[in-house]
């Protein structure tokens, strides 16, 4: 796929899914409804909803959501009243199952995004098949993508496309990339597949919008973002800033920017205590290449043990800990306490 300057970019709004990490998955029905209606009115192409970790993920280990998956999906489906927005869901095999995908389809999901660790596209195969069998759009994303090479990411995306993914791409789960990193990886992926490419940025190094623009220039055609950057730690790519910069750069999104700004104001006032901030811990996690969602647990464990949370993040990065390995946080804290 080429990287021509003027392009149509599909903006994928993860506010009501990835944003949930910032509020411990506690969004309620009025909050979901208010934002989904506003996003739909702005012409946002895809509105993703669910527990922060996706379908079937509500649990003691990673946090119980306030609402069950069916309630969240039915609420948003009914709120997408403008008619142009599609509803998206996210699923990590192991947390979610084929039954969860079928349930999401029954609730009116249009786009199903299957996610896996950056070197494990093979675990998506069966679930991508289920999505295609149901007639929904099948997407595949690779998590913690900074942990492997551009060549390996391209190969894993090529495999995902072979398994049936109609859109493939990468998440900068730790907010670790700089624009040149993104350019190298997206170019490699776009050259390896004949389907649209996704980029999902996090803002730990204040690079999420710049990285997203670099992704578009390198050939990505689906870009993720959240209103006001709503999300774990330093947050995600700011949706309204991304769209404004895309429009100024000559890229088409089909989104009504004034209406999107109203949606962002609703998100600011009704979904969050305040927009994400790049504090010292968020910056340290981005530099270390560690999942932003670890922040609350790292702070709590470090405080209880009297160790420096920045050292905890640095050690988690050295051990290449990924989401789902939260139990290792306590182990690292204990080891640092002993060492001190």
N, C-alpha and C positions, 0 to 999 in steps of 0.2 A: 504494500500500500504506500502511496506517495506521501510526501509531507508538504504539499502545496500550501501557500500562505493562507489563502481564503478557503474556509471549509465550514461545513455544517458540524457543529459539536453538540452531542447529546449530553446534557447535564443531568446527572443521576443524584437526586437529593436524598441523602442518608440521615437527615436531621432526626427523624422519628425512629431510627434504628441505632446508628452509631452514636448519636447524641445521648441515647439512654445511659451510656457509660458515665456521663457527668452527673447523673441524678440517681445512680444505683438502680436503674431500670424501673423507676417509679412513676413514669408518666401515666396520667389517668385519661379516662374517656374524653372529658371536655378539652383537655390539652391536645390530644391527638386530633380530635375533630376540628378544633379552631385552626391549627396549623395546616392540616391537610386541605381544608377548604381554601385557605389563603394561597397555598402553593398551587393548587389546582387553578384558582382564578388567575394566577400569574402565568399559567401555561407551562409549568415545570413538567418536563417529559416523563420522568419516573420519580415517584415518591415511595421510598422504601420504609418499611415499618417492621417493628418486632423488638424482642429482647436485644440488648446490645451485642450479644454473642450469637444471635440468630434463632431460627426455629428450634424448639425443643431444648433450648439451653438454660431455661430457668431452673436453678438448682441451688442447693446449699453451697456447693463449692465455688460457683462463680456469681451467685446472687439470684434471689427469687425476684421475678418481675411483679409489679403490682397487679397486672392483668395477664390472663392467659393468652396464648397466641390467637385463638379464634376471636376473642373479644377485640384484640388490637386490630386484626385484619378486617373484621366486619365493620368496625368503627371507621377506619380509614377508607375502605371501599365505598361506604355510603357517603363519605364526605368529599370524595373526588367528583364534585358535581359539575365542574366545567366541561367534562367529557373528553378532554385531550390528554389528561395525565393517566399514565398507567401505574399500577401498584406493583412494587417490587418487594421481594423477601430475600433473606440471606440465610444460608445454612452451611454449617461445618459438619461433615460426616463424623459421627461419633457423638456429637452433641445432638444433632438432629438425625432423623431417619427418613426412609422412603414414605412412611405413613404421614410424617409431618408435611412432606411436599404435597402429598395427595390432599391433605386437609387444607393446605394453603390454596391449592387449586380450587377446592370447593368454596373457599371464602372469596374467590375472585382475583387471586394473584395473576398477574400477566407476565412478570419477569421473575425468574428464580436464579439467584446467584449462588453457585456452589463454591466454597472456599477450602483451600488446603494449604499446608505448609509449602514453602516455595520449591521444595524438591520432591513433592509427593502428589503430583497431578493424578497418579494412578488411582488414588483413593476416591477420586471424583467419578470414575467411569460409570458405575451402576446408577448413581444419582442423576448424572447428566442424562442417561438413557431414560430414566423415569420422567424427567422434565420434558424431554422431546416427545415421549409417548403420550403425555398429557396435552401436547400441543401448545405448550408455553414457551417463551423465549428462554433458552438455556445460556447462562453466562458462567464463566469460570474465572476465579481470581486466585492469585498466589500471595500468601501472607508472608510477612517478614522478608520481603524480597531482597533486602540488602545483604542477606546472609549467604547469597550465592552469586555466581557470575552472570553477566548478560547472556552469554551463550547458553548456560543451563536454563535460565528463565525462558529464552526463546524455544528451547527444546521442550520444556514442560508445557508451554502454551501451545506448541504445535501438537503435542499429545492430547491436550484437553480438547482442541478443535477436532481431532480425529475421533474423540469419544463423543462428539456431538455438540460441543459448546459453539454457540453462534456468535459469541463475543468473548474475548479473553483478555486478561491483563494482570496487573500487579498492584499490590498495596504497599505503601511505605509505612508499614505498621508502627515503626518506632520513630518516624519523623527524622530519619537519619540522612536522607539524600540532599545533595546540592544539585542545581540544574544540570550540570554536566553529567552527573550520575544517571539522571532520568533520561537525558538525551541518548546516552549510550544504550540503555536497556530498552527503551521504547523503539528505537531504530532497529535493534536486533530482533525484537518480537514482531514488529510490523513487517520486516523482511521475511520472516519465517512462516507467517500465516496469511490467509486470504479472508479473514474476518476482521471486524472492527476491534480496536485495542482500547483497553481501559487503563486509566491511572487514578489512584486514590491516594491523596497526600495527607500527611499530618504536619502540624505546624511547630514542632519542638524547636527548630532552628529558624523560625520565622520565614520559611521558604515555601510554604504550601502553595500559595498562588503562583509564585515564580516557577516552581517545579511543575505545576499543572500547565502553565503556558509553554514551558519547555517540552512537556509531553505532547501537547497539540502540535507544536512546530515539528516534532519528530515523527508525527503520524498517528498519535492517539486520537480517537474520535468519541470516546465516552469518558467524561471526567466527573468524578464524585466530589461532592461538597455538602456542607451543612450550614444552615442559617446561623450567622454570627460565629461560625466555626465550632458550634456546639459539639462537644465531645470530650473524651478523656484527656486528662493532663492539659497540655497546651492546645488541645483541640484539633479540629480538622481544617481543611481548606474552607475559607469563608465563601459561602455560596454567592452572596450579593456582590462581594468584591470580585470574585472570579468572573461572574457574568458581565459586570461592568468592564473589566479589563479585556475579556474576549470581544465584546462589542467594539470597544475602542480599537482593538487590534484588527478589526475587520472580519471576525468570525461570527457566523450566524448561530443562534441558539433557539430561536422561536419563543424566547421568554420575554414577557413584558417587564422591563426593569422597574418602572415605578411601582407596579403591583408586587414585584418581588421584594422591593424595599419595605412595603407594607407587611408582607409575610415575615420578613426578618424582624420587623418591629414587634410583631405578635410573638414570635419565638423568644425574643429578648424579654418581653414583659411577662409571658405566661409559662415558658418552659424551663427557665434557668434562673438561678440567683444572680448571675452575671455572666458575661462572656468569658471564655477561657483566657487565662493569663500564662505567659511564658515565665514561670518562676524558676528558681535555681534547680529544683528537682526535675521539672519538665525538660529544662535545657540539658541537665546531666543525663537523663534517660535517652534523649535524642543522640547525644554524642556517643553514649555507650551502645546504642542500637538495641535498646530494651523496650518492649511493649509499654506504651503510655498508660494502659489500664492498670498496671501494677502499682501506680503511685499511692493510692490510699493504703494499701496493705504494707507497702514498704515503709511509709511514714509511721504507721501504727507500730509495726514490729521494731523499727529502728528506735523510736521514741521509748518504747517499753524496755529495750535492752541498753539504752544509752550509747548507741553507736551512730555514726554519721550516715544519714540516708544517701548522701552522694557517693560514699564508699560502697554502699550496698548496691547501688545501680552499676557502678563500675565493675564490681565483681560479678553481678548477674550478666553483664555484657561479656565479660571474659569467659563465663561458662556457657554462653549462647543459649540462655534460658528463653523459652517461648511461651505464649499464652497457653494455659492449661497446665503449666508447671508451677503454679502459684505456691505449692508446698515447699519449693526450693528456696523461697524468700526467707522462711524461718531458719532453714539450714544455713544459708549465707550469713544471716544475722548472728546466729550462734557461733559460727566460725570466726567472724570478725571480732566478736566479744572476747572469745578465747585468745585470739591473736593480740588483742590490746592489753 
